[in-house]
């Protein structure tokens, strides 16, 4: 080599320094030729990939790269064309077969011999990639079940809609999860949820998608033709069973179905399926409802009722009417011209009168009040008005009103609310009405989600001194164990049985049996919906203690009751319209 071509001492020193830095660097470094073959690798690079130096020198970087990542871009082309720092993300294969996620910072250079090279700095990115993967997974999956969450499920629905694929979204709601969680603990409820998710995955098949969209709600996307059997298969999958303390626990399911149709918004499809599910629960649970446009119309009306109901409470449009209850075995037959003869008490019934807009039926607004959390406020208002009315009547008309009782209704939601029940007890104590004169009617549906909290509330009511009456008895929820264990004082047979009693032998025998059951359990019995003298005579003969219905009087305003009691106290009978 001539003196002109010989590197000077400074260049040699620079080369030596570079070699030392390259070898001792704590991060992986690699020197590549123009074809991405490894010319030299430092110790950190060898440690990262688990190779010895002889095993890696001369190998092409592509040979150490996961094949899928090689196809993204060509490393040799990157080397030839780069004039600035380039960042490449690669998954590299270690010598032991494991995969390392890495970031490669590549920069071209010309070595001291004048040859084109590429120097690469390689950083182990495996841990960061794993954190990113886990965060992405958690962002779109339910942590407990591993199922897609609402966001990912909606994405899958959107893809199906873009493909214009036939199919449906089936939403499954577990009916009794709150009761199971409160009675046996959330760990048992979690086991049930996981078992349901496993069964739904099996029912959906390889082409289906199952997501968890709420605490006790799942959604299933079926992307093929479906029929009633497919829907039933999904519904049955939701009825999982787990064993706790040698006892099988299960839950019924309510199901809402919405078929896929054209390029609709996936949010709308899921919303419609949820409205169908909500309708299934409103109809009594443990059933399937297929979406139809009228359901959304009903939901819109429900929302409007809820909005107006809040204002109605403030404006004083919520009123109380009173329907008379008579003793069935009174020594004299009921006489419409003397409505207080045999009168035992009244039932307080909530009414919503919207001025010129008319009256809203309780069956229309009470479920909305329960759903929107307004029932406690309305219930407190009804109780306050009913107690004040009875207290006033007892003061002004002691002869006619001193022995009267006042029946008020509580929904299971009110009974479950401990704060509401405490206010209930305080209201009775402050009313100057003897607690024994107050009857609290609770519908038989309380047994659907019977919890220790509800049982405690019922016991607390008994300690206050009120009478507890099981309303709508016979509609299908009770068991003899409940009747024996819970502190009820009376049974009120559902009006549907009374209506059929004279025409149907089985209904007649059932009505008799309920009266006999109440007597055997030391409870009084009440029959509502009595409209004819024939019904009155049959129920009296069957052994009922109290009768209620249009035969004895329709629900009356406070002023009408006041006039009736005033007339009875002065000895002047008042004729009422029946």
C-alpha positions in Angstrom: 0.0 0.0 0.0 1.4 3.4 -1.0 1.9 6.2 1.6 -0.9 8.2 -0.1 -3.4 5.4 0.6 -2.2 4.5 4.1 -4.6 5.7 6.8 -3.1 8.2 9.2 -2.7 7.5 12.8 -5.8 9.5 13.8 -8.0 7.4 11.6 -6.5 4.2 13.0 -7.2 5.5 16.5 -10.7 6.3 15.6 -11.2 2.8 14.2 -9.8 1.3 17.4 -12.1 3.4 19.5 -15.1 2.4 17.4 -14.3 -1.2 17.8 -14.0 -0.9 21.6 -17.3 1.0 21.8 -19.0 -1.5 19.5 -17.8 -4.5 21.5 -18.5 -3.1 24.9 -21.8 -1.3 24.3 -24.6 -2.5 26.7 -27.1 -2.6 23.9 -27.0 -4.9 20.8 -25.1 -3.6 17.9 -24.5 -5.3 14.5 -22.6 -4.4 11.4 -24.2 -5.5 8.1 -23.0 -5.6 4.5 -25.0 -4.3 1.6 -27.0 -7.6 1.4 -27.8 -7.5 5.1 -25.3 -10.2 6.0 -23.9 -9.9 9.5 -20.3 -8.8 9.4 -19.8 -8.3 13.1 -22.1 -8.5 16.2 -21.3 -7.4 19.7 -21.7 -9.4 22.9 -25.0 -7.7 23.8 -26.5 -8.7 20.4 -25.3 -12.3 20.9 -26.8 -12.4 24.4 -30.1 -10.9 23.1 -30.5 -13.6 20.5 -28.8 -16.4 22.3 -26.1 -17.1 19.8 -22.3 -17.6 19.8 -20.3 -15.3 17.6 -19.3 -18.0 15.0 -23.0 -19.0 14.7 -24.2 -15.6 13.7 -21.5 -14.0 11.6 -22.2 -14.4 7.9 -25.9 -15.1 8.4 -28.4 -12.8 6.8 -30.5 -10.6 9.0 -33.5 -11.9 7.2 -32.7 -15.4 8.3 -33.0 -14.3 11.9 -36.3 -12.5 11.3 -39.8 -13.9 11.7 -40.9 -14.6 8.0 -44.0 -12.4 8.3 -41.9 -9.4 9.2 -39.5 -10.0 6.3 -42.3 -9.5 3.8 -43.0 -6.0 5.1 -39.9 -4.4 3.6 -36.6 -5.4 2.2 -33.7 -4.7 4.5 -31.1 -4.7 1.6 -33.1 -2.0 -0.2 -33.3 0.0 3.0 -29.6 -0.2 3.4 -28.8 0.9 -0.2 -31.3 3.7 -0.2 -30.9 5.1 3.3 -29.1 8.3 3.9 -30.6 9.0 7.4 -31.3 7.0 10.5 -34.1 4.4 9.7 -36.2 2.7 12.4 -37.3 -0.8 11.7 -39.4 -3.0 14.0 -38.7 -6.7 13.7 -39.4 -9.9 15.5 -36.2 -11.9 15.7 -35.8 -15.6 16.4 -33.4 -16.6 19.1 -31.2 -19.6 18.9 -33.5 -21.5 21.3 -36.5 -20.8 19.1 -38.0 -18.0 21.2 -39.1 -14.8 19.6 -37.8 -11.4 20.6 -39.5 -8.1 19.6 -36.8 -5.6 18.7 -36.4 -2.1 17.4 -33.6 -1.7 14.9 -32.0 1.8 14.3 -30.1 1.5 11.0 -27.7 3.9 9.5 -25.5 3.5 6.5 -21.8 4.2 6.8 -18.5 3.6 4.9 -15.8 1.7 6.8 -12.1 2.5 6.8 -11.7 0.3 3.7 -14.2 2.3 1.8 -16.9 -0.4 1.8 -20.6 0.4 2.2 -21.9 -1.0 5.5 -25.0 -0.5 7.7 -24.6 -0.3 11.4 -27.6 -1.3 13.5 -28.5 -0.6 17.1 -30.9 -3.2 18.4 -33.1 -2.7 21.5 -35.0 -5.5 23.1 -38.6 -4.3 22.8 -40.3 -7.5 24.0 -41.5 -6.2 27.4 -42.9 -3.0 25.9 -44.6 -4.9 23.1 -46.1 -7.3 25.7 -47.4 -4.4 27.7 -48.9 -2.8 24.6 -50.5 -6.2 23.6 -51.9 -6.6 27.0 -53.3 -3.1 27.0 -54.9 -3.5 23.6 -56.4 -6.8 24.7 -57.8 -5.4 27.9 -59.2 -2.4 25.9 -61.3 -4.7 23.8 -61.9 -7.8 26.1 -63.8 -8.5 29.3 -61.2 -9.2 32.0 -63.2 -12.0 33.7 -64.3 -14.1 30.8 -61.9 -13.0 28.0 -64.8 -12.4 25.7 -64.9 -9.3 23.4 -66.4 -6.3 25.2 -69.0 -4.0 23.8 -66.6 -2.0 21.7 -65.1 -5.1 20.0 -68.5 -6.8 19.7 -69.8 -3.7 17.9 -66.8 -3.8 15.6 -67.6 -7.4 14.6 -71.3 -6.5 14.1 -70.1 -3.6 11.8 -68.0 -6.0 9.8 -71.0 -8.3 9.3 -73.2 -5.4 8.2 -70.6 -4.3 5.7 -70.5 -7.8 4.2 -74.3 -7.7 4.2 -74.2 -11.1 5.9 -77.4 -12.7 7.1 -77.7 -13.3 10.8 -78.8 -11.7 14.1 -77.7 -10.2 17.3 -79.0 -12.2 20.3 -78.7 -10.5 23.7 -78.9 -12.8 26.7 -79.7 -11.3 30.2 -79.3 -13.5 33.3 -82.4 -13.0 35.4 -81.4 -13.7 39.0 -77.7 -12.6 39.2 -78.3 -10.0 41.9 -80.0 -12.5 44.2 -77.3 -15.1 43.7 -74.5 -12.5 44.4 -76.2 -11.3 47.5 -77.1 -14.7 48.8 -73.9 -16.6 48.0 -71.3 -14.0 47.3 -69.8 -12.5 44.1 -67.3 -15.3 43.7 -70.2 -17.7 43.1 -71.8 -15.3 40.7 -68.5 -14.9 38.9 -68.3 -18.6 38.4 -71.7 -18.7 37.0 -70.9 -15.8 34.6 -67.7 -17.7 33.4 -69.7 -20.9 32.9 -72.4 -19.1 30.9 -69.7 -17.5 28.7 -68.2 -21.0 28.0 -71.5 -22.4 27.1 -72.4 -19.5 24.8 -69.1 -19.8 22.9 -70.0 -23.4 22.2 -73.5 -22.5 21.1 -72.3 -19.7 18.8 -69.9 -22.0 16.9 -66.8 -21.1 15.0 -68.6 -18.5 12.9 -70.3 -16.7 15.8 -69.0 -14.0 18.1 -69.9 -13.8 21.8 -69.4 -10.6 23.8 -70.0 -9.6 27.4 -71.7 -6.2 27.2 -72.7 -5.8 30.9 -72.4 -7.4 34.3 -75.2 -9.9 33.6 -75.7 -9.4 29.8 -74.1 -11.2 26.9 -74.5 -10.6 23.2 -74.1 -13.3 20.5 -73.5 -12.5 16.8 -74.8 -15.2 14.4 -73.6 -14.6 10.9 -75.7 -17.1 9.0 -79.3 -18.0 8.5 -81.0 -18.5 11.8 -84.4 -19.7 13.1 -86.2 -20.4 16.3 -84.0 -23.4 17.0 -80.8 -21.3 16.8 -82.3 -18.7 19.1 -83.4 -21.4 21.6 -79.9 -23.0 21.5 -78.4 -19.7 22.6 -81.0 -19.2 25.2 -80.5 -22.7 26.6 -76.7 -22.0 26.8 -77.4 -19.1 29.1 -79.0 -21.4 31.6 -75.8 -22.6 33.3 -75.5 -24.4 36.6 -72.8 -24.2 39.2 -72.6 -26.1 42.5 -72.2 -24.4 45.8 -72.3 -26.2 49.1 -73.7 -29.3 47.5 -76.5 -27.2 45.9 -77.0 -26.5 42.2 -77.5 -22.9 41.4 -78.8 -21.7 38.1 -80.6 -18.7 36.6 -83.3 -18.2 34.0 -82.5 -16.0 31.0 -84.4 -13.3 29.1 -83.5 -13.0 25.4 -83.8 -10.1 22.9 -83.2 -10.7 19.2 -82.5 -8.3 16.4 -81.9 -9.5 12.8 -79.1 -8.0 10.7 -80.5 -5.8 7.9 -78.4 -3.8 5.4 -75.9 -1.1 6.2 -77.3 0.0 9.5 -75.2 1.4 12.4 -74.0 -1.5 14.6 -74.9 0.6 17.7 -78.5 0.7 16.5 -78.7 -3.0 16.0 -77.4 -3.7 19.5 -79.7 -1.0 20.9 -82.7 -2.7 19.3 -81.7 -6.1 20.7 -81.3 -4.6 24.1 -84.8 -3.0 23.8 -86.2 -6.4 23.0 -84.4 -7.8 26.0 -85.9 -5.1 28.2 -89.3 -5.9 26.9 -88.8 -9.6 27.7 -88.0 -8.6 31.3 -91.0 -6.4 31.5 -93.2 -9.2 30.4 -92.1 -11.4 33.3 -88.5 -12.6 32.4 -87.5 -16.1 31.3 -88.7 -15.5 27.8 -87.6 -14.4 24.3 -88.7 -11.2 22.4 -87.8 -10.6 18.8 -87.4 -6.9 18.0 -90.1 -5.1 16.1 -90.4 -1.3 15.5 -93.3 -1.0 18.0 -90.8 -1.8 20.7 -88.8 1.3 20.0 -91.9 3.3 19.9 -92.9 1.9 23.3 -89.4 2.7 24.6 -89.7 6.3 23.4 -93.0 6.6 25.1 -91.4 5.2 28.3 -88.7 7.9 28.1 -91.3 10.6 27.6 -93.3 9.3 30.6 -90.2 9.3 32.7 -89.5 12.9 31.8 -93.0 14.0 32.5 -93.2 12.0 35.7 -90.4 13.9 37.3 -92.2 17.1 36.6 -95.5 15.6 37.8 -94.1 14.9 41.2 -93.0 18.5 41.6 -96.3 19.9 40.3 -98.4 17.7 42.6 -100.1 15.7 39.9 -99.5 12.5 41.8 -102.6 11.8 43.9 -104.0 9.1 46.0 -107.4 7.4 45.7 -108.9 5.0 48.2 -110.8 1.7 47.4 -112.9 0.3 50.2 -112.2 -3.2 51.7 -115.1 -5.0 53.4 -115.4 -7.8 55.9 -116.7 -10.9 54.1 -118.5 -12.4 57.1 -120.2 -9.3 58.3 -123.6 -10.3 59.8 -125.4 -8.1 57.3 -125.2 -8.2 53.5 -123.5 -5.3 51.8 -125.9 -2.4 51.2 -124.8 0.1 48.6 -126.9 2.8 50.3 -124.8 2.3 53.5 -121.3 1.9 52.2 -119.7 1.9 55.6 -121.6 -1.1 56.8 -119.0 -3.9 57.0 -116.3 -1.4 56.0 -112.9 -2.7 57.2 -110.5 -0.2 55.6 -109.2 1.2 52.4 -106.4 0.5 50.0 -104.4 3.6 48.9 -103.9 3.6 45.1 -101.6 6.0 43.3 -103.0 8.1 40.5 -101.4 10.5 38.0 -103.7 13.2 36.8 -102.2 15.5 34.2 -104.9 18.2 34.2 -106.4 18.7 30.8 -104.1 15.9 29.4 -106.0 13.2 31.3 -105.0 10.4 33.6 -102.1 8.0 33.1 -102.9 4.4 34.1 -100.7 3.1 37.0 -99.8 0.0 34.9 -98.2 2.5 32.5 -96.2 4.8 34.8 -95.4 2.6 37.8 -93.1 0.3 35.9 -91.4 3.4 34.5 -91.0 4.8 38.0 -89.4 1.6 39.1 -87.0 1.5 36.1 -86.0 5.1 36.5 -85.5 5.2 40.3 -88.6 7.3 41.0 -90.7 4.7 42.8 -89.2 5.5 46.2 -90.2 9.1 45.9 -93.7 8.3 44.7 -94.1 5.6 47.3 -93.1 8.0 50.1 -95.7 10.5 48.8 -98.4 7.9 48.7 -97.6 6.7 52.2 -97.5 10.3 53.6 -100.9 11.1 52.1 -102.5 7.8 53.1 -101.4 8.0 56.7 -102.4 11.7 57.0 -105.8 10.8 55.6 -106.4 7.9 58.0 -105.2 10.0 61.0 -107.5 12.8 60.0 -110.5 10.5 59.6 -109.8 8.8 63.0 -109.8 12.2 64.6 -112.9 13.7 62.9 -115.0 10.6 62.6 -113.9 8.2 65.4 -117.1 6.2 65.3 -116.8 5.4 61.7 -113.1 5.4 61.2 -111.4 4.2 64.5 -111.3 0.6 63.4 -110.4 1.2 59.8 -107.1 0.0 58.3 -105.1 1.6 55.5 -103.4 -0.7 53.0 -100.4 0.7 51.1 -98.4 -1.0 48.4 -94.6 -1.5 48.3 -92.7 -2.8 45.3 -89.7 -5.2 45.8 -87.4 -2.3 44.8 -88.7 -0.2 47.7 -88.4 -3.1 50.1 -84.8 -3.7 48.9 -83.9 0.0 49.6 -82.9 0.0 53.3 -82.9 3.8 53.5 -86.5 3.9 52.1 -87.6 1.3 54.6 -86.2 3.3 57.5 -88.1 6.4 56.3 -91.2 4.2 56.0 -90.9 3.2 59.7 -90.3 6.8 60.8 -93.4 8.0 58.8 -95.6 5.5 60.5 -94.3 6.5 63.9 -94.9 10.2 63.3 -98.4 9.7 61.8 -100.3 9.1 65.0 -101.8 6.0 63.3 -101.5 2.8 65.3 -99.1 0.6 63.3 -101.5 -2.3 63.6 -104.0 -0.3 61.5 -101.5 -0.2 58.6 -101.3 -3.0 56.1 -98.3 -3.2 53.8 -99.1 -5.1 50.5 -96.1 -6.6 48.7 -96.5 -8.3 45.4 -95.6 -12.0 45.1 -92.9 -11.1 42.6 -90.7 -10.2 45.7 -89.8 -13.9 45.7 -88.1 -13.7 42.3 -85.1 -11.9 43.7 -85.5 -12.8 47.3 -82.3 -11.8 49.2 -81.3 -11.6 52.8 -81.7 -7.8 52.5 -85.4 -8.2 51.6 -86.0 -10.7 54.4 -84.4 -8.3 56.9 -86.6 -5.5 55.6 -89.7 -7.6 56.1 -88.7 -8.5 59.6 -88.1 -4.8 60.4 -91.6 -3.9 59.1 -93.1 -6.5 61.4 -91.1 -5.1 64.4 -92.7 -1.7 63.5 -96.0 -3.3 64.1 -97.6 -3.2 60.7 -99.4 -6.1 59.0 -97.8 -7.7 56.0 -100.0 -8.9 53.1 -98.7 -10.9 50.2 -100.4 -9.4 47.2 -101.3 -11.0 43.8 -101.0 -14.4 45.4 -101.1 -17.3 43.0 -99.3 -15.7 40.1 -96.5 -18.3 40.2 -93.6 -17.2 42.4 -94.4 -18.4 45.9 -93.4 -21.6 47.6 -94.7 -23.1 50.8 -91.2 -22.6 52.3 -91.4 -18.8 51.7 -94.9 -18.6 53.2 -93.8 -20.6 56.3 -90.5 -18.8 56.8 -91.5 -15.1 56.1 -93.5 -12.9 58.4 -96.7 -12.4 56.4 -100.0 -11.8 58.1 -102.3 -12.2 55.1 -102.7 -13.4 51.5 -104.5 -11.5 48.8 -105.6 -13.7 45.9 -105.1 -12.3 42.5 -108.2 -10.9 40.8 -107.7 -13.2 37.7 -108.6 -16.2 39.9 -111.7 -14.5 41.2 -112.9 -13.6 37.7 -112.7 -17.3 36.6 -113.9 -18.9 39.8 -117.5 -19.3 39.0 -117.0 -20.5 35.4 -114.1 -22.9 35.9 -114.0 -25.8 38.4 -110.2 -25.8 38.7 -110.1 -22.0 39.4 -112.9 -22.4 41.9 -111.1 -25.2 43.8 -107.8 -23.1 43.7 -109.6 -20.1 45.2 -111.0 -22.2 47.9 -107.6 -23.8 48.6 -105.9 -20.4 48.9 -108.4 -19.4 51.6 -107.8 -22.7 53.4 -104.0 -22.3 53.1 -104.2 -18.8 54.6 -106.3 -20.1 57.5 -104.0 -23.0 58.1 -101.0 -20.6 58.3 -102.9 -18.2 60.7 -103.1 -15.5 58.0 -106.1 -13.6 57.0 -107.3 -13.8 53.4 -108.4 -11.1 51.0 -110.0 -11.5 47.6 -109.9 -8.6 45.1 -111.8 -8.0 41.9 -115.2 -8.8 43.4 -117.8 -7.4 41.0 -121.0 -9.4 41.4 -123.1 -10.7 44.3 -122.6 -14.3 43.1 -118.8 -13.8 43.5 -119.3 -12.2 46.9 -121.4 -15.2 48.1 -119.0 -17.8 46.8 -116.0 -16.1 48.3 -117.7 -15.7 51.7 -118.6 -19.4 51.6 -115.0 -20.2 50.6 -113.8 -18.7 53.8 -112.3 -15.3 52.8 -112.0 -12.7 55.5 -112.1 -9.6 53.4 -113.5 -8.7 50.0 -112.5 -5.8 47.7 -113.9 -4.8 44.3 -116.3 -2.6 42.3 -119.3 -4.3 44.1 -118.2 -2.5 47.3 -116.9 0.6 45.7 -114.6 2.0 43.1 -111.5 3.9 44.1 -112.6 7.2 45.6 -110.9 10.6 46.1 -110.1 11.8 49.5 -113.0 14.2 49.4 -115.5 11.4 48.5 -114.2 9.2 51.4 -114.5 12.2 53.7 -118.1 12.7 52.7 -118.9 9.0 53.2 -117.4 8.9 56.7 -119.0 12.2 57.6 -122.5 10.9 56.6 -122.0 7.7 58.5 -121.0 9.7 61.6 -124.1 11.9 61.5 -126.4 8.9 60.8 -127.2 10.2 57.4 -126.5 7.5 54.8 -124.9 8.7 51.6 -125.8 7.1 48.3 -122.8 6.5 46.1 -122.5 5.7 42.4 -121.3 2.2 41.8 
